[in-house]
Amino acid sequence: MKHGIQLAIWLLLAAAQGCANAQPFSLVRIDTVNGEMALLQRGATVAPLRYRAIVLPGSGCAGLAPIAERYFAGLLHGEVWVLHKPGVDAAQWPAPDPCSPDFIASDAPLNNLAAYESAIRQQVPAASDLPLVLIGISEGAELVPALSQRLGGAALWVMLGNAAQDPAEVGERQAVRLGQTAAWQRLRTAAASQRPDSQIIEGRTLAYWRQLFAMRLTDTVQASTIPLLLAYGEQDALIPADVYANTRARLPQRPTPSCVLAQPDADHGLQTPVSDGVQQVWARVEQHFRGGWACPAP
């Protein structure tokens, strides 16, 4: 109860400070190995500067510029960089439906990973020793460990709306949940076939699906020595509850601390009709860099 009261007070103070010191994000366009990328950047809204947060976006082609100031308000002592997939218009919120054919053709995990690394290396000062926080939103969380390895590590991983498990396993459980196992098996069969990578199935190229199914997130997260903050909504319509339960049972065996923030009434985006659960996640990040989070074990 004590920690809950402290967190509530911190959130109120953070909201007041964030409103008083809000900084607009600036837009930087970067030529990466896989095309032009939009990068949103802002400095810390409250001194001192304690960390650099780099955000990997979720699936689709939404731009985050219209919501960035509000969404990331709670990262008070952080320099915040919001990456976009190559070809995404940062001002396009909500996402167009469908995404453009050019975007669909190029959207694949390894393509995006290479672009993210390219953009970061062009922007990070060579002698920077600022602690790095890698934040993955939904699908973006699946690339956090791989990007962390390419960058030489991180001080903290944050995963929102993601169970830190192999995407193929999570997808299979969701197919069972929805009664779509036959459609899921057709997709797996197509991915294992000799069909060209460029063929589009279920709105994505086979290159996208093949790379996604090859990802081994479960073991990578489990073996890592980087602290993990994982947050999800218990009313998530995209990831079954038993998948999250699996994660919670597994994380205590990691060789480094893990914090799981489960929000009872929140959806996949950590939202409820009356609250924004994302700000609670940022409060935990701030606690971590103020001397350690007050977080229950998974």
N, C-alpha and C positions, 0 to 999 in steps of 0.2 A: 504493500500500500504506500509506504514511504516513497519508493522509487516512482510509483504512479503519480503521486502528488508533485514530486520534483519535476517529472517530465511535463506535466500539465502547466506548471508555472513557467518552465523553460519555453514551451511553445508559445505562451502568451507574450513573454518578453521578446522572443524571436520575431513574432509577427509585428510587434511594435517597432523593433529595431529595423526590420526589413523594410517597413513602410517609410521609416524616417530616412534610411540611407540607400534606398533602391537605386541601382545603377542600371542603365539600359545596356542591353547586349549589343555589341558591334558585330557586323557581318564581314567575314573574311572569305574570299573565294580562293581556293587552292587547287592547282593542277596536280593531280595524283597519278599514280601508275595506271589507274582505271578510270580516268576522266575527272572532270571538275567536281569539286566538293564544296558545299557550303558549311562553314564553321562559325558558330556563334560563340563569342567570348565576352566575359565580364570579369572584373576584379572582385575581391572580397568586399562585402558591404559593411563589414565591421572589422576594425583592426584588433589584433594583429592578423596578418595572413598566416594561416597554419598549414594549408594543403592545396593541391591542385586537383580538382575533380574533372575527369574526362568521361563524358557520357556517350554511350553507344545506343543508338535508337532502336526501337522495336521494328516489327515487320511493316511492310507497306511503304508508301511514298509520301507520308505526311511531313510537312515542314513544321518545325517547332518554334519559329520566331514569334508568332502571335501569342503563345502561351508561356514562353520561356521565363519571363520575369516573375510571373506568379508561381509557376511550377517549381522553380528552383530557389524560391525565396528563402527557404530555411537553411540553405548552405551559406551561412553568414560569413564564416572565416575562410571560405574557399574561393580560389580562382576557378571559375567554371567554364569549361569548354564543351560545347554541344556539337557533336559530329552529326553529319547527315550522310546517307548513302549517296554515292556519286549520281548526279543527275537530278537529285531532289531539289525542288524550289523551297528554300527555307521559309518563305512567306505563305506557302500553300497549306493552310489549316482550315477545315479538315482535309484529309487526303482526297484527291479525285478518285472516282470509282467508275471504271477501273483505272489503274495506273497506266501510264503511257506504254506503248509497245517497246520503245527503246529502253525504258526502265526495266520492264519485265525481262527483256533479253539479257540485260547485264546483271541483274540482281541474283547474286549467289554468295554464300557465306565466305568462301575463300577470296573472291573478288573484293568484297567489302572489307575483309580483314586486311588485305594488302593496301587498300586505299586508306584505311584508318592509320595504319602504321606509317605510310608515306606522308600523310598530312601532319601527324604528330611530330615526326622527325624534322619536318620543315619549320615547325613552330616552337618547339621546346629549346630554350637556351642550352648551349652545349655544357655549361657548368652548373646547370640547375640541380639543387639538392632538395627541392621542395617535395615533401611526401606526396606520393601519387595515389589517388583514389580512382579506381576504375568502376564505373557505374553502368550496369547493363539493364535496359528496360525491356522486359519480355524477351523476345527473340534476341535482342542485343546482348543479353546475359550469356548466351551460348558462346560468344566470342571473347568474353572477358579473360578466361584463362589463357587462351592462345595469344591474345594481344599482350597480356602481361608477360608471358614468356619472351615474346619478341622484343619487348621494351626493357627487359632485364629485371622484371619484378614490379611489385606495388606494395604500398603500405596497407591497403585495404581493398577488398572486393565487395561490391554491393550489387545484389541481384533483386530486381523487383518483378513480381509476377512471373517467376521462373522457378522451377523445382530443382535446378542444378543436377539434372539427370539426362541421360542420353536422349536426344530428341526423338529418335525412333521408338524408344520404349514409351515415352510420354504420349506420342501420337497414337500408338497402338491402344493404350489405355483409354484415351479420349474416344477413339473409334468404337471401342466396346461400350463405353458410356452412352454414346449416341446411337448405338445400333447400326453402325456403318462399317462393320468388319469386312464385308465383301468389297466395298469401295476402297478401303485401306489396303486390302490384299492386291487389288488391281494396280494401285499406285506402286506398291512394293515390287510387283512383277514387272511393271514398266521400267522402274528404276534399275532393275537387274538385267534388263534386256540390252540388245545392241542398238536400240533406237538412238537417234542423234541427240546430243545434249540440248540442242536448240528447240526440241519439241516441247510444246506447252501442254501441261496436264494440271488440272485444278488450279489454273491461274499462275503457275510457276513453270519454269523450264525444268527439263529433266536434270540439267546441270545443278540447279538449285536443290532438287530433291536428293540427288546422289551425294552431294557434299553434306547435306544435312544428315542423311542416314549414316554417313561415315563418321560423324562426330562422336567422340567418347568423352562426354562431359562428366559422367558419374565418377569414374576412377580418377580423372584429373583433379576434380574438386576434392575428392576424398584424400588424396595423397598430398595436396598442397599445404605448405606451411604459412600461407598468407591468411590472415584473419578474414572471416566472411560474415557479412550481414545480409541475411536473406529475408525478404518481406513478401507476404502474399495475403490475398483476401480469401476468407473461408467460403465466400459465395462466388468464387472464380468459376466462370462458365467454360473456360478454355482448358483448364488443367484439373483433373479429378482429385477429390479429397484424398483418396488412397495413395496417390502419387506424392502429395505433400507429406502424408503420414510416413511414407517410406523414407523420405528425405530427413525428416525429423528424427527418425530412429537411427539413421546412419551417421549424421553429423557429429554426435558426441565422440565418435571414434577418430575424428580428425586429429592430427598432431598439433593443432593450434586452435585458439578459441573461435567458436561460431556463435552467432546471435541470430535467432529466428524470431521475427516479429509477425505473428499471425493476427490478422484483424477480422474479428468475427462477422461483421456485417458488410465487409468490403467486397468489391468485385475484382475482376482481373487487373484493373487499373488502380486498385486500392482506394476506390471512391465509394462513399455511401450517400444516401440522399441528404445527409446533414453534415458530412465531414470529408476532409481531404487527408487520407491516410498517408500520402506521400510525404507530407510535412513531418509526420512522426518518424519516418525513416531518416530524414535529414537531421532531426533532433538527435538520433542515435549516432549519426556520423559526427556531429558536433561534440557530443559527449566523449566519443572515442579519442578525439584530438584535444580534449580538455583534461585528459588524464585517465580515460577508461570508461567504457559504457556500463551502465547498470542494466544488465540484460539477463533474463532468465535463460537457463540452459535449454537447448533444443528439446 
